[in-house]
């Protein structure tokens, strides 16, 4: 990421712009953050195109079409506004180098990674073509090598920005060497042209050379149209499918679907050679991830948004039965000013919970004053060894270093994400040492560096919880539930300052909220009905309802699927099983997922996540203007056989509870 320039927008739609990711002939790509800190690539059209009514019509049509594309190894469209003064669209941000940059630094791909690249990119194009979209701008700069596989960028946007293949001045568009023969000859573009360039991409990935060489554009064009590709160095079992893709005649080329199927078979054979004990075939998405071996890279230019810090030092936390369980760990202060921890899930030996022992200080420190931890000889209750269930300094010292890929990657992700989250924007630069206690299912994060304020601890906790939830989604067998923060800024007297269950803490809330109580937005005077849901399932013809539902479902996909990257993950939702509709006679927006396989825990998580999105969307639209008749929302799970379970519902008056 590069810094924003004078004149760059501060906001585009709901996204706060924090820098630039790139620029091209049609627009500028900005780094954007949404209200909760998720990263997005926000592409804004140049003014020259924005003033062109014909361009706007093409852009609008193609954005609508592209919004339907979902599949493996794609970066889906999240939101767009073709009616804005400067039309824009937003996709998820994916970290990693583009193919050309990776090859320039590391050389060509090899082994399982090469076969995973061929498989993933072919699957992506198959999904694009199945939706009736032609990419028209496949090239090394539009393929990102992320830590979990290749990702194809800008599907459908190239021909949204360039409805014909020849500009009004008669200049052929495209990148020399990444244009099909028929595109050169007649300007024709189609799915066959995408496959020609796919073949060239795989050849480049395998050899480090463009198959038709480099040089003057006209010389490259001649070789593309008249000469055979240079495939020297391409593995023999890939040569047939790549050669078919590079056929001069469009009708002779392999389709994306057929190429994906063939590459999956080759990838499975590669996996079997590496691990011959595997007895059953693995799903293609699993194979791509399992065989992928590209180092994790991220842009340190990203910073999370600066948010007001919630300093719990001066907040009296309710005691005893008034709090059934906190939604997330919170800092608790003993009357003497020492810090202890509260946990939402850890019971004491006597059956009580850490949350019921939280006490407010008799004289709260002022903002910026650190509550002093007790000396090692007189530890606070959270640091004693009296209760075997509680984390202590002794259990932290006994924890070991990372072993195996899952732990190593988890430690790396924690260090990176926490460092970014509480770095210069929060005025704290520290070090974070991660260790593991598998028998206790605990991950310890020791904070070293300058004296750490309680609000910084809270921010570290939020970052740690979010990162661990993500890693648990990537590594299904990660055998940990709890994370424990240790203030080691004074090595002679370390103290535990936070402990929480990242699996149970839905949304990684780090405020004193009663998790056991019903949703405070849950309206007592009404309930959603089967009749209302039936009405909501009737397709709407109201443009405003369609727009709101589309925006809401894209946001929900992005939030919920963030930890479910693989399509075979039972948590994964898509437009095939998730819908949003409206019941006009009730004034209710319904959100439902047909997921009979979900267990109770997943349903509860879904209820919380979908209710939060629904509340914010309904409230925002209510405030946007007159004529919006929906003030309530309901979330349900359907079993596919006529059964419905309503999980959450409420009135969108305050979405912060």
HUDAWO-V979856 format. One record per residue. RES is the residue in one small letter. SS is DSSP state (helix for helix, strand for strand, loop for the rest). PSI is psi in whole degrees, -180 to 180 (NA if undefined). NEAR is the number of other C-alpha atoms within 12 Angstrom. Layout:
res->RES ss->SS psi->PSI near->NEAR
res->RES ss->SS psi->PSI near->NEAR
This chain:
res->x ss->loop psi->140 near->26
res->x ss->strand psi->162 near->18
res->x ss->loop psi->151 near->18
res->x ss->loop psi->152 near->25
res->x ss->loop psi->159 near->17
res->x ss->loop psi->132 near->9
res->x ss->loop psi->-14 near->9
res->x ss->loop psi->147 near->21
res->x ss->loop psi->148 near->25
res->x ss->loop psi->-33 near->21
res->x ss->strand psi->148 near->24
res->x ss->strand psi->113 near->33
res->x ss->loop psi->-130 near->30
res->x ss->loop psi->6 near->28
res->x ss->strand psi->134 near->34
res->x ss->strand psi->124 near->31
res->x ss->strand psi->128 near->39
res->x ss->strand psi->0 near->33
res->x ss->strand psi->-174 near->35
res->x ss->strand psi->141 near->31
res->x ss->strand psi->-21 near->31
res->x ss->strand psi->177 near->23
res->x ss->strand psi->153 near->21
res->x ss->loop psi->-170 near->18
res->x ss->loop psi->-25 near->20
res->x ss->loop psi->-20 near->27
res->x ss->strand psi->-174 near->26
res->x ss->strand psi->140 near->30
res->x ss->strand psi->120 near->34
res->x ss->strand psi->154 near->40
res->x ss->strand psi->122 near->43
res->x ss->strand psi->150 near->40
res->x ss->strand psi->138 near->31
res->x ss->loop psi->-171 near->31
res->x ss->loop psi->-21 near->22
res->x ss->loop psi->9 near->25
res->x ss->loop psi->6 near->28
res->x ss->loop psi->147 near->30
res->x ss->strand psi->139 near->36
res->x ss->strand psi->151 near->41
res->x ss->strand psi->118 near->41
res->x ss->strand psi->116 near->43
res->x ss->strand psi->121 near->44
res->x ss->strand psi->130 near->43
res->x ss->strand psi->143 near->36
res->x ss->loop psi->150 near->24
res->x ss->helix psi->-35 near->20
res->x ss->helix psi->-42 near->19
res->x ss->helix psi->-33 near->26
res->x ss->helix psi->-28 near->27
res->x ss->loop psi->-2 near->18
res->x ss->loop psi->112 near->19
res->x ss->helix psi->-37 near->17
res->x ss->helix psi->-41 near->19
res->x ss->helix psi->-45 near->31
res->x ss->helix psi->-41 near->30
res->x ss->helix psi->-44 near->23
res->x ss->helix psi->-44 near->27
res->x ss->helix psi->-46 near->36
res->x ss->helix psi->-46 near->29
res->x ss->helix psi->-44 near->25
res->x ss->helix psi->-31 near->34
res->x ss->helix psi->-42 near->36
res->x ss->helix psi->-42 near->29
res->x ss->helix psi->-44 near->28
res->x ss->helix psi->-29 near->40
res->x ss->loop psi->-17 near->35
res->x ss->loop psi->-11 near->29
res->x ss->loop psi->121 near->36
res->x ss->loop psi->143 near->36
res->x ss->loop psi->177 near->37
res->x ss->loop psi->149 near->37
res->x ss->loop psi->30 near->42
res->x ss->strand psi->159 near->42
res->x ss->loop psi->98 near->41
res->x ss->loop psi->154 near->41
res->x ss->strand psi->129 near->40
res->x ss->strand psi->-45 near->40
res->x ss->strand psi->160 near->38
res->x ss->strand psi->157 near->38
res->x ss->strand psi->99 near->32
res->x ss->loop psi->-10 near->33
res->x ss->loop psi->-6 near->21
res->x ss->loop psi->160 near->19
res->x ss->loop psi->-41 near->20
res->x ss->loop psi->103 near->31
res->x ss->loop psi->145 near->37
res->x ss->strand psi->163 near->41
res->x ss->strand psi->155 near->42
res->x ss->strand psi->137 near->45
res->x ss->strand psi->166 near->40
res->x ss->strand psi->147 near->35
res->x ss->loop psi->132 near->37
res->x ss->loop psi->127 near->35
res->x ss->loop psi->151 near->31
res->x ss->loop psi->163 near->28
res->x ss->strand psi->155 near->31
res->x ss->strand psi->164 near->30
res->x ss->helix psi->-44 near->40
res->x ss->helix psi->-39 near->29
res->x ss->helix psi->-38 near->20
res->x ss->helix psi->-47 near->27
res->x ss->helix psi->-38 near->26
res->x ss->helix psi->-31 near->18
res->x ss->helix psi->-43 near->13
res->x ss->helix psi->-12 near->18
res->x ss->loop psi->-177 near->19
res->x ss->loop psi->163 near->28
res->x ss->loop psi->157 near->36
res->x ss->loop psi->165 near->28
res->x ss->helix psi->-143 near->26
res->x ss->helix psi->-30 near->34
res->x ss->helix psi->-39 near->34
res->x ss->helix psi->-46 near->41
res->x ss->helix psi->-35 near->47
res->x ss->helix psi->-37 near->47
res->x ss->helix psi->-49 near->53
res->x ss->helix psi->-42 near->55
res->x ss->helix psi->-50 near->50
res->x ss->helix psi->-43 near->47
res->x ss->helix psi->-36 near->51
res->x ss->helix psi->-40 near->48
res->x ss->helix psi->-41 near->38
res->x ss->helix psi->-47 near->43
res->x ss->helix psi->-34 near->50
res->x ss->helix psi->-42 near->37
res->x ss->helix psi->-40 near->34
res->x ss->helix psi->-48 near->41
res->x ss->helix psi->-35 near->31
res->x ss->helix psi->-27 near->22
res->x ss->loop psi->4 near->23
res->x ss->loop psi->22 near->22
res->x ss->loop psi->143 near->35
res->x ss->loop psi->131 near->36
res->x ss->loop psi->-56 near->46
res->x ss->loop psi->2 near->42
res->x ss->loop psi->40 near->42
res->x ss->loop psi->127 near->46
res->x ss->loop psi->165 near->38
res->x ss->helix psi->-32 near->38
res->x ss->helix psi->-12 near->26
res->x ss->helix psi->18 near->34
res->x ss->strand psi->119 near->39
res->x ss->strand psi->135 near->37
res->x ss->strand psi->93 near->42
res->x ss->strand psi->172 near->33
res->x ss->loop psi->-16 near->29
res->x ss->loop psi->7 near->37
res->x ss->strand psi->174 near->46
res->x ss->strand psi->151 near->46
res->x ss->strand psi->128 near->44
res->x ss->strand psi->126 near->48
res->x ss->loop psi->162 near->39
res->x ss->loop psi->35 near->42
res->x ss->loop psi->131 near->45
res->x ss->loop psi->-19 near->43
res->x ss->helix psi->-30 near->44
res->x ss->helix psi->-44 near->34
res->x ss->helix psi->-3 near->34
res->x ss->helix psi->-41 near->36
res->x ss->helix psi->-15 near->44
res->x ss->loop psi->73 near->32
res->x ss->loop psi->-30 near->28
res->x ss->loop psi->164 near->25
res->x ss->loop psi->-8 near->31
res->x ss->strand psi->132 near->21
res->x ss->loop psi->171 near->16
res->x ss->loop psi->-24 near->11
res->x ss->loop psi->1 near->8
res->x ss->loop psi->9 near->11
res->x ss->loop psi->128 near->13
res->x ss->strand psi->134 near->24
res->x ss->loop psi->163 near->31
res->x ss->loop psi->175 near->32
res->x ss->loop psi->122 near->27
res->x ss->loop psi->135 near->33
res->x ss->loop psi->-16 near->39
res->x ss->loop psi->39 near->42
res->x ss->loop psi->139 near->45
res->x ss->loop psi->161 near->47
res->x ss->helix psi->-44 near->36
res->x ss->helix psi->-30 near->29
res->x ss->helix psi->-43 near->35
res->x ss->helix psi->-43 near->31
res->x ss->helix psi->-48 near->20
res->x ss->helix psi->-5 near->17
res->x ss->loop psi->5 near->24
res->x ss->loop psi->133 near->25
res->x ss->loop psi->143 near->35
res->x ss->loop psi->-173 near->35
res->x ss->helix psi->-31 near->38
res->x ss->helix psi->-35 near->39
res->x ss->helix psi->-38 near->42
res->x ss->helix psi->-41 near->44
res->x ss->helix psi->-33 near->52
res->x ss->helix psi->-47 near->50
res->x ss->helix psi->-32 near->51
res->x ss->helix psi->-45 near->52
res->x ss->helix psi->-41 near->52
res->x ss->helix psi->-37 near->44
res->x ss->helix psi->-47 near->48
res->x ss->helix psi->-40 near->50
res->x ss->helix psi->-43 near->43
res->x ss->helix psi->-45 near->40
res->x ss->helix psi->-35 near->44
res->x ss->helix psi->-31 near->37
res->x ss->helix psi->-19 near->27
res->x ss->loop psi->4 near->31
res->x ss->loop psi->142 near->29
res->x ss->loop psi->134 near->36
res->x ss->loop psi->-16 near->35
res->x ss->loop psi->18 near->37
res->x ss->loop psi->-172 near->28
res->x ss->loop psi->-175 near->21
res->x ss->loop psi->-157 near->14
res->x ss->loop psi->142 near->14
res->x ss->helix psi->-39 near->21
res->x ss->helix psi->-32 near->19
res->x ss->helix psi->-40 near->17
res->x ss->helix psi->-43 near->27
res->x ss->helix psi->-41 near->28
res->x ss->helix psi->-45 near->24
res->x ss->helix psi->-39 near->28
res->x ss->helix psi->-42 near->35
res->x ss->helix psi->-26 near->29
res->x ss->helix psi->-20 near->20
res->x ss->loop psi->162 near->18
res->x ss->loop psi->149 near->21
res->x ss->loop psi->153 near->34
res->x ss->loop psi->105 near->26
res->x ss->loop psi->18 near->30
res->x ss->loop psi->127 near->20
res->x ss->loop psi->-11 near->23
res->x ss->loop psi->130 near->34
res->x ss->loop psi->142 near->26
res->x ss->helix psi->-37 near->16
res->x ss->helix psi->-16 near->20
res->x ss->helix psi->-15 near->35
res->x ss->helix psi->-39 near->28
res->x ss->helix psi->-49 near->22
res->x ss->helix psi->-36 near->40
res->x ss->helix psi->-41 near->42
res->x ss->helix psi->-39 near->34
res->x ss->helix psi->-42 near->30
res->x ss->helix psi->-30 near->40
res->x ss->loop psi->15 near->43
res->x ss->loop psi->144 near->32
res->x ss->loop psi->-35 near->31
res->x ss->loop psi->128 near->23
res->x ss->helix psi->-39 near->26
res->x ss->helix psi->-14 near->18
res->x ss->helix psi->-3 near->17
res->x ss->loop psi->151 near->30
res->x ss->loop psi->146 near->34
res->x ss->loop psi->164 near->35
res->x ss->helix psi->-40 near->39
res->x ss->helix psi->-44 near->28
res->x ss->helix psi->-39 near->23
res->x ss->helix psi->-41 near->38
res->x ss->helix psi->-43 near->38
res->x ss->helix psi->-42 near->24
res->x ss->helix psi->-40 near->30
res->x ss->helix psi->-34 near->37
res->x ss->helix psi->-43 near->36
res->x ss->helix psi->-42 near->27
res->x ss->helix psi->-39 near->34
res->x ss->helix psi->-40 near->39
res->x ss->helix psi->-40 near->33
res->x ss->helix psi->-38 near->27
res->x ss->helix psi->-43 near->31
res->x ss->helix psi->-38 near->32
res->x ss->helix psi->-36 near->21
res->x ss->helix psi->-36 near->15
res->x ss->helix psi->-41 near->16
res->x ss->loop psi->79 near->17
res->x ss->loop psi->-11 near->13
res->x ss->loop psi->-12 near->10
res->x ss->loop psi->123 near->15
res->x ss->loop psi->-30 near->11
res->x ss->loop psi->150 near->13
res->x ss->loop psi->147 near->20
res->x ss->loop psi->147 near->21
res->x ss->loop psi->149 near->22
res->x ss->helix psi->-41 near->36
res->x ss->helix psi->-38 near->34
res->x ss->helix psi->-40 near->29
res->x ss->helix psi->-43 near->39
res->x ss->helix psi->-47 near->42
res->x ss->helix psi->-42 near->37
res->x ss->helix psi->-36 near->31
res->x ss->helix psi->-8 near->38
res->x ss->loop psi->133 near->32
res->x ss->loop psi->79 near->25
res->x ss->loop psi->128 near->34
res->x ss->loop psi->144 near->19
res->x ss->loop psi->129 near->24
res->x ss->loop psi->142 near->20
res->x ss->loop psi->158 near->24
res->x ss->loop psi->114 near->22
res->x ss->loop psi->-8 near->20
res->x ss->loop psi->-20 near->24
res->x ss->loop psi->140 near->36
res->x ss->loop psi->141 near->32
res->x ss->loop psi->156 near->32
res->x ss->loop psi->145 near->27
res->x ss->loop psi->120 near->22
res->x ss->loop psi->152 near->18
res->x ss->loop psi->129 near->12
res->x ss->loop psi->132 near->25
res->x ss->loop psi->104 near->23
res->x ss->loop psi->107 near->31
res->x ss->helix psi->4 near->36
res->x ss->helix psi->-45 near->41
res->x ss->helix psi->14 near->28
res->x ss->loop psi->127 near->25
res->x ss->loop psi->120 near->23
res->x ss->loop psi->127 near->32
res->x ss->loop psi->150 near->24
res->x ss->loop psi->151 near->23
res->x ss->helix psi->-143 near->17
res->x ss->helix psi->-13 near->19
res->x ss->helix psi->-25 near->19
res->x ss->loop psi->114 near->26
res->x ss->loop psi->-27 near->26
res->x ss->loop psi->134 near->38
res->x ss->strand psi->143 near->43
res->x ss->loop psi->81 near->35
res->x ss->loop psi->159 near->41
res->x ss->loop psi->147 near->49
res->x ss->strand psi->155 near->51
res->x ss->strand psi->132 near->49
res->x ss->strand psi->142 near->47
res->x ss->strand psi->130 near->40
res->x ss->loop psi->161 near->32
res->x ss->loop psi->-25 near->23
res->x ss->loop psi->2 near->20
res->x ss->loop psi->1 near->27
res->x ss->loop psi->150 near->34
res->x ss->strand psi->140 near->43
res->x ss->strand psi->-177 near->46
res->x ss->strand psi->156 near->46
res->x ss->strand psi->138 near->46
res->x ss->loop psi->142 near->47
res->x ss->loop psi->-10 near->43
res->x ss->loop psi->-17 near->33
res->x ss->loop psi->113 near->36
res->x ss->strand psi->147 near->23
res->x ss->loop psi->171 near->23
res->x ss->loop psi->-30 near->13
res->x ss->loop psi->5 near->13
res->x ss->loop psi->-12 near->14
res->x ss->loop psi->171 near->22
res->x ss->strand psi->156 near->27
res->x ss->helix psi->-31 near->42
res->x ss->helix psi->-30 near->43
res->x ss->helix psi->-10 near->32
res->x ss->helix psi->-1 near->35
res->x ss->loop psi->136 near->39
res->x ss->loop psi->150 near->32
res->x ss->loop psi->146 near->27
res->x ss->loop psi->147 near->25
res->x ss->loop psi->-31 near->16
res->x ss->loop psi->92 near->17
res->x ss->loop psi->139 near->26
res->x ss->loop psi->156 near->26
res->x ss->loop psi->162 near->17
res->x ss->loop psi->134 near->17
res->x ss->loop psi->-6 near->19
res->x ss->loop psi->126 near->18
res->x ss->loop psi->130 near->26
res->x ss->loop psi->124 near->35
res->x ss->loop psi->133 near->29
res->x ss->loop psi->149 near->38
res->x ss->loop psi->155 near->28
res->x ss->loop psi->161 near->17
res->x ss->helix psi->-30 near->21
res->x ss->helix psi->-14 near->14
res->x ss->helix psi->70 near->15
res->x ss->loop psi->157 near->26
res->x ss->loop psi->164 near->32
res->x ss->helix psi->-33 near->31
res->x ss->helix psi->-13 near->44
res->x ss->helix psi->8 near->39
res->x ss->loop psi->164 near->24
res->x ss->loop psi->13 near->17
res->x ss->loop psi->-30 near->19
res->x ss->loop psi->116 near->20
res->x ss->loop psi->-20 near->18
res->x ss->loop psi->-22 near->27
res->x ss->loop psi->142 near->36
res->x ss->loop psi->142 near->45
res->x ss->loop psi->171 near->37
res->x ss->helix psi->-35 near->34
res->x ss->helix psi->-43 near->24
res->x ss->helix psi->-31 near->32
res->x ss->helix psi->-45 near->36
res->x ss->helix psi->-28 near->26
res->x ss->helix psi->-13 near->19
res->x ss->loop psi->153 near->27
res->x ss->strand psi->172 near->22
res->x ss->loop psi->170 near->21
res->x ss->loop psi->142 near->21
res->x ss->loop psi->135 near->18
res->x ss->helix psi->163 near->14
res->x ss->helix psi->-46 near->18
res->x ss->helix psi->-46 near->24
res->x ss->helix psi->-40 near->31
res->x ss->helix psi->-46 near->23
res->x ss->helix psi->-37 near->28
res->x ss->helix psi->-45 near->41
res->x ss->helix psi->-41 near->31
res->x ss->helix psi->-44 near->28
res->x ss->helix psi->-41 near->34
res->x ss->helix psi->-48 near->39
res->x ss->helix psi->-42 near->31
res->x ss->helix psi->-52 near->30
res->x ss->helix psi->-40 near->35
res->x ss->helix psi->-42 near->42
res->x ss->helix psi->-42 near->35
res->x ss->helix psi->-45 near->34
res->x ss->helix psi->-35 near->39
res->x ss->loop psi->25 near->38
res->x ss->loop psi->-136 near->28
res->x ss->helix psi->-31 near->20
res->x ss->helix psi->-24 near->22
res->x ss->helix psi->4 near->27
res->x ss->loop psi->20 near->21
res->x ss->loop psi->124 near->26
res->x ss->loop psi->108 near->25
res->x ss->strand psi->-178 near->31
res->x ss->strand psi->149 near->28
res->x ss->strand psi->109 near->34
res->x ss->strand psi->126 near->35
res->x ss->strand psi->133 near->37
res->x ss->strand psi->168 near->34
res->x ss->strand psi->140 near->36
res->x ss->strand psi->84 near->30
res->x ss->helix psi->-39 near->25
res->x ss->helix psi->-25 near->16
res->x ss->helix psi->-5 near->25
res->x ss->loop psi->39 near->26
res->x ss->strand psi->142 near->36
res->x ss->strand psi->126 near->43
res->x ss->strand psi->137 near->49
res->x ss->strand psi->109 near->46
res->x ss->strand psi->126 near->40
res->x ss->strand psi->122 near->40
res->x ss->strand psi->152 near->26
res->x ss->strand psi->-148 near->18
res->x ss->loop psi->163 near->18
res->x ss->loop psi->133 near->27
res->x ss->loop psi->126 near->37
res->x ss->loop psi->153 near->37
res->x ss->helix psi->-36 near->42
res->x ss->helix psi->-29 near->34
res->x ss->helix psi->-41 near->41
res->x ss->helix psi->-43 near->48
res->x ss->helix psi->-41 near->40
res->x ss->helix psi->-40 near->43
res->x ss->helix psi->-43 near->48
res->x ss->helix psi->-43 near->47
res->x ss->helix psi->-44 near->42
res->x ss->helix psi->-43 near->36
res->x ss->helix psi->-44 near->52
res->x ss->helix psi->-47 near->43
res->x ss->helix psi->-43 near->39
res->x ss->helix psi->-42 near->34
res->x ss->helix psi->-37 near->48
res->x ss->helix psi->-41 near->35
res->x ss->helix psi->-46 near->31
res->x ss->helix psi->-34 near->35
res->x ss->helix psi->-29 near->29
res->x ss->helix psi->-34 near->28
res->x ss->helix psi->-38 near->29
res->x ss->loop psi->94 near->28
res->x ss->loop psi->-27 near->20
res->x ss->loop psi->14 near->16
res->x ss->loop psi->115 near->28
res->x ss->loop psi->46 near->24
res->x ss->loop psi->148 near->32
res->x ss->loop psi->-36 near->30
res->x ss->strand psi->149 near->40
res->x ss->strand psi->144 near->53
res->x ss->strand psi->127 near->53
res->x ss->strand psi->131 near->54
res->x ss->strand psi->123 near->43
res->x ss->strand psi->104 near->45
res->x ss->loop psi->26 near->31
res->x ss->loop psi->-20 near->28
res->x ss->loop psi->88 near->22
res->x ss->helix psi->-25 near->20
res->x ss->helix psi->-21 near->15
res->x ss->helix psi->66 near->21
res->x ss->loop psi->154 near->35
res->x ss->strand psi->143 near->46
res->x ss->strand psi->128 near->46
res->x ss->strand psi->-7 near->49
res->x ss->strand psi->143 near->49
res->x ss->strand psi->133 near->49
res->x ss->strand psi->160 near->49
res->x ss->strand psi->108 near->39
res->x ss->loop psi->-19 near->39
res->x ss->loop psi->-36 near->35
res->x ss->loop psi->-25 near->32
res->x ss->loop psi->84 near->40
res->x ss->helix psi->127 near->33
res->x ss->helix psi->-1 near->37
res->x ss->helix psi->50 near->38
res->x ss->loop psi->134 near->34
res->x ss->loop psi->38 near->41
res->x ss->loop psi->163 near->35
res->x ss->loop psi->92 near->36
res->x ss->loop psi->138 near->30
res->x ss->strand psi->102 near->29
res->x ss->loop psi->-30 near->31
res->x ss->loop psi->-21 near->21
res->x ss->loop psi->162 near->17
res->x ss->loop psi->160 near->21
res->x ss->loop psi->125 near->27
res->x ss->loop psi->-15 near->24
res->x ss->loop psi->-7 near->29
res->x ss->loop psi->116 near->31
res->x ss->loop psi->126 near->20
res->x ss->loop psi->-17 near->14
res->x ss->loop psi->6 near->11
res->x ss->loop psi->159 near->18
res->x ss->loop psi->149 near->26
res->x ss->loop psi->156 near->37
res->x ss->loop psi->158 near->26
res->x ss->helix psi->-35 near->23
res->x ss->helix psi->-41 near->19
res->x ss->helix psi->-42 near->28
res->x ss->helix psi->-40 near->38
res->x ss->helix psi->-40 near->25
res->x ss->helix psi->-38 near->23
res->x ss->helix psi->-26 near->34
res->x ss->loop psi->-8 near->22
res->x ss->loop psi->123 near->19
res->x ss->loop psi->134 near->18
res->x ss->loop psi->151 near->22
res->x ss->loop psi->1 near->13
res->x ss->loop psi->123 near->16
res->x ss->helix psi->-37 near->12
res->x ss->helix psi->-42 near->23
res->x ss->helix psi->-42 near->31
res->x ss->helix psi->-44 near->22
res->x ss->helix psi->-47 near->22
res->x ss->helix psi->-44 near->31
res->x ss->helix psi->-40 near->35
res->x ss->helix psi->-47 near->31
res->x ss->helix psi->-42 near->34
res->x ss->helix psi->-43 near->38
res->x ss->helix psi->-35 near->41
res->x ss->helix psi->-41 near->36
res->x ss->helix psi->-41 near->38
res->x ss->helix psi->-42 near->37
res->x ss->helix psi->-46 near->37
res->x ss->helix psi->-44 near->34
res->x ss->helix psi->-50 near->35
res->x ss->helix psi->-39 near->37
res->x ss->helix psi->0 near->30
res->x ss->helix psi->-32 near->30
res->x ss->helix psi->14 near->28
res->x ss->loop psi->63 near->28
res->x ss->loop psi->-26 near->39
res->x ss->loop psi->135 near->31
res->x ss->loop psi->-24 near->24
res->x ss->loop psi->-1 near->19
res->x ss->loop psi->126 near->24
res->x ss->loop psi->-20 near->24
res->x ss->loop psi->-21 near->32
res->x ss->loop psi->133 near->32
res->x ss->loop psi->153 near->36
res->x ss->loop psi->-180 near->34
res->x ss->loop psi->-6 near->24
res->x ss->loop psi->-22 near->19
res->x ss->loop psi->3 near->23
res->x ss->strand psi->136 near->32
res->x ss->strand psi->160 near->37
res->x ss->strand psi->134 near->48
res->x ss->strand psi->178 near->39
res->x ss->strand psi->142 near->41
res->x ss->strand psi->95 near->31
res->x ss->loop psi->-37 near->26
res->x ss->loop psi->-19 near->18
res->x ss->loop psi->-20 near->25
res->x ss->loop psi->34 near->30
res->x ss->strand psi->135 near->37
res->x ss->strand psi->124 near->52
res->x ss->strand psi->138 near->51
res->x ss->strand psi->127 near->50
res->x ss->strand psi->151 near->48
res->x ss->strand psi->134 near->42
res->x ss->strand psi->91 near->31
res->x ss->loop psi->74 near->30
res->x ss->loop psi->-20 near->23
res->x ss->loop psi->-11 near->19
res->x ss->loop psi->136 near->23
res->x ss->loop psi->180 near->15
res->x ss->helix psi->-42 near->15
res->x ss->helix psi->-45 near->17
res->x ss->helix psi->-38 near->25
res->x ss->helix psi->-42 near->31
res->x ss->helix psi->-42 near->27
res->x ss->helix psi->-44 near->28
res->x ss->helix psi->-43 near->38
res->x ss->helix psi->-45 near->38
res->x ss->helix psi->-48 near->40
res->x ss->helix psi->-47 near->36
res->x ss->helix psi->-37 near->46
res->x ss->helix psi->-39 near->45
res->x ss->helix psi->-46 near->38
res->x ss->helix psi->-47 near->42
res->x ss->helix psi->-44 near->49
res->x ss->helix psi->-48 near->40
res->x ss->helix psi->-38 near->33
res->x ss->helix psi->-47 near->40
res->x ss->helix psi->-42 near->40
res->x ss->helix psi->-44 near->30
res->x ss->helix psi->-42 near->24
res->x ss->helix psi->-34 near->28
res->x ss->helix psi->-35 near->24
res->x ss->helix psi->-13 near->18
res->x ss->helix psi->-25 near->14
res->x ss->loop psi->178 near->12
res->x ss->loop psi->160 near->11
res->x ss->loop psi->-2 near->14
res->x ss->loop psi->116 near->25
res->x ss->loop psi->5 near->25
res->x ss->loop psi->124 near->34
res->x ss->loop psi->-4 near->33
res->x ss->strand psi->162 near->42
res->x ss->strand psi->158 near->50
res->x ss->strand psi->145 near->49
res->x ss->strand psi->135 near->46
res->x ss->strand psi->161 near->42
res->x ss->strand psi->131 near->38
res->x ss->strand psi->147 near->26
res->x ss->loop psi->0 near->20
res->x ss->loop psi->-6 near->16
res->x ss->loop psi->22 near->10
res->x ss->loop psi->-9 near->13
res->x ss->loop psi->141 near->17
res->x ss->strand psi->135 near->25
res->x ss->strand psi->115 near->30
res->x ss->strand psi->124 near->32
res->x ss->strand psi->-44 near->34
res->x ss->strand psi->148 near->39
res->x ss->strand psi->160 near->39
res->x ss->strand psi->-179 near->42
res->x ss->strand psi->130 near->35
res->x ss->loop psi->75 near->34
res->x ss->loop psi->-29 near->25
res->x ss->loop psi->114 near->23
res->x ss->loop psi->18 near->25
res->x ss->loop psi->-11 near->17
res->x ss->loop psi->NA near->25
